[in-house]
């Protein structure tokens, strides 16, 4: 989407979601989130009528986030079946 550098922040719900994930998936998701610092690249879609503006896909997991003013705020992380509830 663009080549800006971003700072990553986590919302309280996202931190709880990370705690609930198996260790292997948590590590993979954190690596994927770290790559967002270099820009909004990857399987990202803009969301409509959702809690967050964007979603990043990683297998069966989704990372919901907002991006504004050089900051990415991770809102939710979870299985695609549950994360949009």
Secondary structure, DSSP 8 states (H G I E B T S, - for coil): ------EEEE-HHHHHHHHHS-HHHHHHHHHHHHHGGG-S-SSEEE-SSSSSSEEEEETTEEEEEEEETTEEEEEEEEETTTTT-
